[in-house]
């Protein structure tokens, strides 16, 4: 599954690059082509150095006990670095491709935890390294080439309908009676539909995977679910920034985990807030925090930290 996700990611990068190279020729597009390639190469080089350096110096046993090089997740680092490179090259043209690549990278991270190859903390670190190294590569590339910095952003024109892909680390703060819940990982598709100038409806489809240690063994507790509730957006002094907030309740379907008895369904609720930066008329990036609670084996709570790619309508 991981190889398929990475293959799709690579194919889409190649397709996007080919589409850019066959666009109508003009001096501006041609002048940006090679600086973009150089910036991407610098970022991927930094990513390889950081990832491999940590892989060979940090010794953490994998959840499946097959090796002690679990930290960080190399696959996730590569996937998010590639997704970030492609997002930087395409977000000015369409919000679709950055969201597709974010979803593919998040799928790689999800699979690495669900297959017991990594803890969620490993894939969160891998995602952070991938994004940071790619962005650093673009910044250094602009500095070396003397090209202009990225645009400062587009002003929000009120509470707009949005559709976002988010990746979230879930840090457990309330444990069930048996078993130790480790850091979890979630990926979600979220829609926000305004019904007034500030308030609206929030809808979420999400999947999560959380390693659970029982008797020394770590097995992932996977879940899929849906929720709905209140959503809001508040303007900030900077015209390109806004706060998105919400509170939702719903249900999740729990999948089997060895050595942990649980019911098939659980109720869940969350409250969240995110800072959104509108980069273009149709695309924004977000970073948020959430409080989550469910009734898995009693009250299980978690604090979430998320990033998102947002399509603005």
C-alpha positions in Angstrom: 0.0 0.0 0.0 2.8 2.4 0.9 4.6 1.7 -2.4 1.3 2.4 -4.3 0.8 5.7 -2.5 4.4 6.8 -3.2 4.2 5.7 -6.8 1.0 7.7 -7.3 2.7 10.7 -5.6 5.7 10.4 -7.9 3.6 10.0 -11.0 1.5 13.0 -10.2 4.6 15.1 -9.6 5.9 14.1 -13.0 2.6 14.8 -14.6 2.4 18.2 -13.0 6.0 19.0 -14.1 5.2 17.9 -17.7 2.0 20.0 -17.7 4.0 23.1 -16.6 6.7 22.5 -19.2 4.1 22.3 -22.0 2.2 25.4 -20.9 2.2 28.3 -23.3 5.7 29.7 -23.5 6.4 33.1 -22.1 9.5 34.7 -20.5 8.1 34.7 -16.9 7.1 31.0 -17.0 10.4 30.0 -18.5 12.4 32.0 -16.0 10.6 30.3 -13.1 11.1 26.8 -14.4 14.7 26.1 -13.5 14.7 28.1 -10.2 11.8 25.9 -9.1 13.6 22.8 -10.0 16.7 24.0 -8.1 14.7 25.0 -5.1 13.0 21.5 -5.0 16.4 19.8 -5.4 17.8 21.8 -2.4 14.8 20.9 -0.3 14.9 17.2 -1.1 18.6 17.2 -0.4 18.1 18.7 3.0 15.2 16.3 3.7 17.4 13.3 2.8 20.2 14.5 5.1 18.0 15.2 8.1 15.9 12.0 7.7 18.9 9.6 7.2 20.9 11.3 9.9 18.1 10.8 12.5 17.4 7.2 11.2 21.0 6.2 12.0 21.4 8.1 15.3 18.0 7.6 17.1 17.4 4.0 18.1 13.7 3.3 18.6 12.2 -0.2 18.3 9.4 -0.5 15.7 5.9 -1.5 16.9 6.2 -4.8 15.1 9.7 -5.4 16.8 11.4 -5.7 13.4 14.3 -3.3 13.7 15.2 -0.4 16.0 15.2 2.4 13.4 11.6 3.5 13.7 12.2 7.2 14.2 11.5 9.1 12.0 9.3 7.6 9.3 11.3 7.8 6.0 8.3 7.1 3.8 6.3 9.9 5.5 9.2 12.3 5.3 9.6 11.7 1.5 5.9 11.9 0.9 5.3 15.2 2.7 8.5 16.7 1.1 7.2 15.7 -2.3 3.7 17.0 -1.6 5.1 20.3 -0.3 7.3 20.8 -3.4 4.3 20.2 -5.7 2.0 22.4 -3.6 4.5 25.3 -3.9 4.5 24.8 -7.7 0.8 24.5 -8.2 -1.3 26.3 -5.5 -1.4 29.5 -7.5 -3.2 27.7 -10.4 -5.6 25.4 -8.6 -6.4 24.2 -5.1 -7.1 20.7 -6.3 -3.5 19.4 -6.8 -2.1 20.5 -3.5 -5.0 18.9 -1.7 -4.6 15.7 -3.7 -0.9 15.5 -2.8 -1.6 16.3 0.9 -4.2 13.5 1.0 -1.7 11.1 -0.7 1.1 12.0 1.8 -1.3 11.7 4.7 -2.4 8.3 3.4 1.2 7.1 3.4 1.6 8.3 7.1 -1.7 6.6 8.1 -0.6 3.3 6.4 2.8 3.3 8.2 1.0 3.4 11.6 -1.8 1.0 10.7 0.7 -1.6 9.4 2.7 -1.5 12.7 5.8 -0.2 11.0 5.8 3.1 12.9 4.4 4.9 15.9 2.3 8.0 15.1 5.1 10.1 16.7 7.4 8.8 14.0 5.2 9.8 11.1 4.4 13.2 12.7 8.2 13.8 12.9 8.6 12.6 9.3 5.9 15.0 8.1 7.4 17.9 10.0 10.9 17.2 8.5 9.4 16.8 5.0 7.5 20.0 5.1 10.2 22.1 6.8 13.0 20.8 4.5 11.0 21.5 1.3 10.1 25.0 2.5 13.7 25.7 3.5 14.8 24.6 0.1 12.5 27.1 -1.6 13.6 29.8 0.7 17.3 29.1 0.1 16.7 28.8 -3.6 15.1 32.2 -3.7 18.0 33.6 -1.7 20.6 32.1 -4.1 18.8 33.0 -7.3 17.7 36.5 -6.1 14.1 35.7 -7.1 11.2 37.5 -5.5 9.7 36.0 -2.3 6.4 34.2 -2.3 3.2 36.3 -2.4 2.0 37.6 1.0 -1.5 36.3 0.5 -5.0 37.3 -0.5 -7.5 39.1 1.7 -10.5 37.2 3.0 -13.8 38.5 1.7 -16.0 37.2 4.5 -16.8 33.7 5.7 -16.4 31.5 2.5 -17.4 27.9 2.0 -14.3 25.7 2.3 -13.3 22.1 1.8 -10.1 21.0 3.5 -7.8 18.0 3.9 -6.2 17.8 7.4 -3.5 15.7 9.0 -3.5 15.6 12.8 -1.4 14.3 15.6 -3.5 13.2 18.6 -1.9 13.3 22.1 -3.8 11.2 24.6 -4.6 12.9 27.9 -7.1 10.5 29.4 -6.4 6.7 29.3 -8.8 3.8 29.4 -8.6 1.3 32.2 -6.6 -1.4 30.3 -4.0 -0.7 27.6 -1.9 2.4 27.0 -2.9 4.6 24.2 0.1 6.1 22.4 0.1 9.2 20.2 -2.5 8.8 17.4 -2.7 10.0 13.8 -5.8 11.2 12.0 -6.6 12.4 8.5 -9.9 14.1 7.6 -11.9 15.7 4.9 -13.7 18.8 6.4 -16.4 21.0 4.9 -17.5 24.4 6.4 -20.7 26.0 5.0 -21.6 29.5 6.2 -25.2 30.4 7.0 -24.4 33.9 8.2 -21.5 36.3 8.1 -19.7 34.5 11.0 -21.5 31.2 11.7 -22.2 28.1 9.8 -22.2 24.3 9.6 -19.2 22.0 9.9 -19.1 18.4 8.5 -16.2 15.9 8.9 -15.3 12.5 7.6 -12.2 11.1 9.3 -10.0 8.1 9.8 -7.6 7.6 12.8 -5.0 5.1 13.9 -3.7 4.9 17.4 -1.1 2.3 18.7 -2.3 0.7 21.9 0.2 -1.1 24.1 -1.2 -4.1 26.0 1.2 -6.4 27.8 4.2 -5.0 26.0 2.8 -5.4 22.4 1.7 -2.3 20.4 -1.2 -2.8 18.0 -3.1 0.0 16.1 -6.7 0.8 17.0 -8.1 2.0 13.7 -11.3 3.9 13.4 -13.5 5.7 10.8 -16.2 8.2 11.6 -18.3 11.2 10.8 -19.4 14.3 12.7 -21.3 17.5 12.3 -21.9 20.7 14.2 -21.2 24.4 14.5 -18.5 26.3 12.5 -17.4 29.9 12.6 -14.9 32.2 11.0 -13.4 35.4 12.6 -11.4 38.1 10.8 -8.0 39.1 12.1 -6.1 42.5 11.6 -4.0 40.9 8.8 -6.4 40.6 5.8 -5.0 37.3 4.6 -5.4 35.6 8.1 -8.6 34.4 9.8 -9.5 32.1 12.7 -11.8 29.1 11.9 -13.5 27.5 14.9 -15.9 24.8 15.4 -17.5 22.2 17.7 -18.8 18.9 16.4 -20.3 15.6 17.6 -20.6 12.3 15.9 -19.8 8.5 15.9 -16.8 6.4 15.0 -16.6 2.7 13.9 -13.8 0.9 15.7 -11.9 -1.8 14.0 -10.3 -4.8 15.7 -7.1 -4.5 17.8 -5.4 -7.6 19.2 -5.6 -8.0 23.0 -7.9 -5.0 23.5 -11.6 -5.7 23.9 -13.9 -2.9 22.8 -17.3 -2.2 21.3 -17.7 -1.6 17.6 -19.1 1.9 17.9 -18.3 4.9 20.0 -19.5 8.5 20.4 -17.1 11.3 19.9 -17.0 15.1 20.2 -14.4 17.8 19.4 -13.8 21.5 19.6 -11.2 23.1 17.5 -9.7 26.4 16.3 -7.3 26.9 13.3 -5.4 29.8 11.9 -6.0 30.0 8.1 -3.7 31.9 5.8 -5.3 32.6 2.4 -2.6 32.3 -0.2 -4.7 32.8 -3.3 -8.4 33.4 -4.1 -9.1 29.7 -4.0 -6.4 28.2 -1.7 -5.4 28.6 1.9 -3.2 26.7 4.4 -4.2 26.1 8.0 -2.7 25.1 11.4 -4.9 24.2 14.3 -5.5 22.8 17.7 -8.3 20.6 19.0 -9.8 19.0 22.1 -11.2 15.5 21.5 -13.2 13.1 23.6 -14.7 9.7 23.0 -16.2 6.9 25.1 -13.8 4.2 24.0 -13.4 2.0 27.1 -14.7 4.9 29.2 -13.6 8.5 28.6 -10.7 8.8 26.3 -9.5 12.3 25.6 -6.8 13.8 23.3 -5.3 17.1 22.3 -4.8 17.4 18.5 -2.4 19.5 16.5 -3.2 19.7 12.8 -2.2 21.1 9.4 -4.5 21.6 6.5 -4.8 22.4 2.8 -8.0 24.4 2.2 -10.0 25.0 -1.0 -12.0 28.2 -0.9 -15.2 28.6 -2.9 
